[in-house]
Each structure stands twice: as C-alpha cells, then as structure tokens.
Amino acid sequence: MAGIAGIQGNDSGELGTMLNRIKHRGPHEVWINQTGNISLGCCELNVGGISKDGSHHVSDGKRAVILDGRIYNPETASMTDAEAVLYFYDKFSTQFAKKLDGDFACAISNDGKLMLARDAVGVKPLYYGHSDGELCFASEAKGLVGVADDVKEFPPGYVYSQELGFQKYTPQAVETPDFENYEQAKKVTHQLLTEAVEKRMKDNTVGGVLLSGGLDSSLIIYMAHQIKPDIEAFTVSMEDGKDLPLAQDVTKYLGIKHHVLIFGEKEINEILPQAIYHQEMFEESCIHGAIANFLAARFVSPHTKCILTGEGADEFFAGYDGQFKRGKNQEEVASIVDKLINVAYNTALQRLDRLNAANSIESRTPFLDSKVVDFCMKIPISCKIHGTEQVGKWVLRQAFEECLPEHIIYQTKRFFAQGSGVAGIMRTMAERHVSSKELLEHNRIEGNPRLSSIEELYYYRIFKERFPQPAFAQLVGRWDPFRPDFFAR
C-alpha cells in the first residue's frame, strides 16, 4: 500500500501538504520526483516478507511511476509493482491499464506528460482537482482540502491524460472459463478463489485475516489456513455481538490462533470523529461499519502490516438479501444486485480502504481478484440466489460447503455493525445530540444533502468540521439503492 499525490504544473508547496495528509498510508518512506512541470510523490508502506521496500515508485530519469496497489501479472513477477506498471506502459502506451491484473491507482510522468489510471473495480482510491488552474491529485480526498475547491473522485476503470481526457477501458488482463452447468460453476468458483488467496499470500507478507464470523471472512481464513497453517485471526466485537460465537467456532474448528478485542460505548465515542474523518463519509450504514473496521485495524497493527479480508463477496455473489429481496421479479433483482456492485467503490470499499490505511494496514481482497470478478459476472443470478427463501451467495456456499461446519456455510446475512453489536448504541448516541425537528429543518434547506435519519445528520455535522467545502460532501456515496441520493431534489 502507498499514498500517492502529484501536481501537473507549478508546485508551490501543495505536494508536501498533500503527502503529509496521507502519510498514514505509507509512514516508512516519502519519495518525490520532479520531471519538467510534473511533480509526483509517494508515501511508502513496507509490509515485510519478500515484498521489496520502495516497490510503489520508480524513475529512470526520464519517466516516473507512483502506484498505490499490487500488480499480479505473472510475466512481471520479478519486478516491483511500480516497475510492472512501467513495463506495461512501455509495451502498450495509453492502453496499459487494461492489461494490468491487480488493484491499483497510479500516475505516470513521461516527457512532461501525465497519465492517471484506476483499477476497474475501484479497490484503490484516487481524487483530483485544480489549484490555481493546475491539476492535482491524491489518494484520499483529505489530501486536497484547502488545495483544490473542485475535488472529484477519479472514476474506476478509466485512464486520463491532458491530451486524451478521460477514457474508459475494458480489462483484458485475464480470461476465465465458461461453464456448461451449475456443478462446473461451483468447481470454478472454488478454484479461482483459492488461486486468488494464494496469489495474495505469495510474497509472505500476510500475517492475518480480519474474521467477523460471517460467511465471507470465514471462507477466506479457511483458504488462507490451507496455505499457511499458522495464519492468525483478528476479531473485534461488543460483549453481546452475534458474530463473535461464530468466529470462535471457525477458529476452533481450524485450530487457529484467535485474537479478540471486546469494545464498548466508550471506544465508540472516542473514535467516531476519527473514523468519519478517515473514511470521508457520513452515510449511516457505512459509519456503523466504520467503528468495527477502525478498531480492527488498530488492533491488528502491532501484529502485522498486511491482512486478508472478505470484502466483495456480498456485491459479486449477491449477499445483500435485505436489498435484492425487494425486487418484484428476476429482472428487478438483477438490477438491484448490479447497482450494489456499481456503488461499492465509494461505499463499502472506501470504508475498508480508509480505515485500514488510517492504521497503516494493507488489506488484500481475494473476492475482488480480477479472475474472480470476471467469472462472477458470467454466473447468472439464478445461481447466486436460491429457492423461495431467496438465499444469497448460493453458488459460493455450495462451492465450499464441505470445508466448514454447516451453520457457518448456511448462516444468514448480518451487517458488520449488527454482528459486532455497534448499530444500536450509535443510534442512541445520535439521539442525544440531534432531534427529528433538526433533521426536517436541515432537509428543507436548498443545497443541503438529503439525509435519511438523525444519525446521518449527527455524522454529517462531524464530517463538515473537517471537510467544510461543499465539493467534499458531494463525493459521499449512498450505499442503499432504495434510499434517495444525497443531492437529488
């Protein structure tokens, strides 16, 4: 992981400001390169193992690359991640991004020209704006506070240059098999996920798994345990959290060392402003999940700098049953699932990235592997959602049903905040500070984001203390497709 930032044009100290604001993404090294009128900077996190230090930046004197992410193309296995980007840029020029297998946000400086790119799913973040007419960018929006007023999120699956503008690309780095029947779909799902975990553990940097006790993280730790028997699990929960007993069942079944942190209202009060600032959001459900995510990353930090998570399975295997069950027919269900995939980059994935990065933890997401995502898009919704009860993630459950106890494989979906016990306390906390009348008054004011609850107003007020400019509120995404957009009127 790394924090990246840059300016196309005159740098009057803005680059240093941006890098300082995102230094938590890479506290071990700051690297700056200036070639012509382009200044690039990188904050590097060294994760250990056989991963080379300084792997997220490279320069040969004429060209320079900065990168947040990891590149997994087999032909570049002997290169650093930044060298791999430069290799594909040399080979495919402006078409390089579609050839990358990995999670990435990157910038390339070449002969006074700047090119930016972001992976198609949006696992790694990137924001841009203008300072006195000069283009500037950073890994997190907070890097641009006071630097740019017109801050926007760089869209996933795009490359940008001043000459070509924004151009969408279709990934071509991987190919996955088609399948003739459901049994083949199960087999390929199992195979590709196992390979995705192996790929992310190959450099021997992964020291643990964030284990909520839910299906997705339980499957990840099962696969990780097959590769590294001494892998460790990390769980955070409130005393009566519903997921904790399930996490304990998984670690007992596999014989894995299990680190557990129990927290309460005191810790929630303490870290809420930090979680909102680092997450750069005020959306209710994402803030609920932020508490457990932030505490988990802080808990992990003394033990390892690199962990695996189960993020992405709910989106690509149809796990959000509270949403897709509202569909009246197969077409509506499929549409809802697609919407949840399309907003993941600035909701669930943003939460995961920011709150781990805030604690200098690199998170790796096997469910968002290029091959896994590509194959998931081939699987029809009828294989993902099963029966009259509309059980989600069906093909995933059955692909691994002999690997873990039945009550783990076929458990019902609970949101992280529900499973850890956070949601109820946060609702009560917000009610102490905000009234329903204040929410109504807020929503009547033209230009204010349309908020759905007093909780969101409470979080929004904390958010505005650190992000006062209107552009930053407009970056916040709405997770639930059944709630109105923040700025719809």
Number of C-alpha atoms within 10 A of each C-alpha: 27 32 33 35 31 29 25 22 17 16 17 10 9 20 24 16 16 27 28 15 17 25 23 21 28 26 16 16 14 19 16 18 20 18 17 15 15 23 22 27 25 30 29 28 28 23 23 16 15 10 15 14 16 20 23 29 30 22 17 7 10 12 18 25 28 34 34 30 25 24 21 19 15 9 9 15 11 9 14 20 29 25 22 24 29 22 16 18 18 12 12 13 11 18 17 21 30 23 19 23 20 23 25 27 30 27 28 24 25 17 12 15 16 24 19 23 28 27 26 23 23 24 27 27 29 26 21 22 21 18 21 11 11 13 18 28 29 29 29 28 27 21 27 29 19 14 20 23 16 14 24 19 20 23 21 23 18 20 26 19 16 12 9 10 10 16 13 15 18 12 19 13 16 14 11 15 12 12 15 8 9 13 13 14 22 19 16 19 21 19 13 20 22 21 16 22 21 17 14 20 20 13 14 14 19 24 21 26 27 24 32 30 26 25 27 24 21 26 26 24 27 24 21 23 18 13 15 17 14 14 19 24 26 21 26 26 25 19 13 13 18 19 24 24 12 21 25 20 17 24 20 12 12 16 14 18 15 18 17 17 14 15 17 13 12 8 12 19 13 10 15 19 16 18 27 25 21 26 29 26 30 27 24 25 19 23 25 26 22 30 26 26 25 26 23 23 28 18 18 26 16 9 12 19 24 27 25 24 22 24 21 24 22 21 23 24 26 29 24 22 20 10 16 24 17 12 14 9 11 12 11 14 20 17 14 22 24 16 15 23 19 16 19 22 23 24 22 22 20 23 25 23 25 27 28 28 27 22 22 28 25 26 24 26 21 26 26 24 25 26 22 24 21 17 20 22 12 13 18 12 21 14 19 20 23 14 10 6 9 14 20 26 26 22 25 24 25 17 19 17 16 10 15 19 12 11 12 21 22 18 14 13 18 18 16 25 24 17 23 27 23 24 20 11 13 20 17 11 16 17 13 10 11 16 15 13 9 11 19 15 9 16 15 11 10 10 13 15 21 22 22 17 17 22 26 22 26 21 19 20 13 18 23 18 11 16 20 13 16 15 16 23 20 16 17 21 20 22 21 19 14 10 11 13 17 19 14 8 10
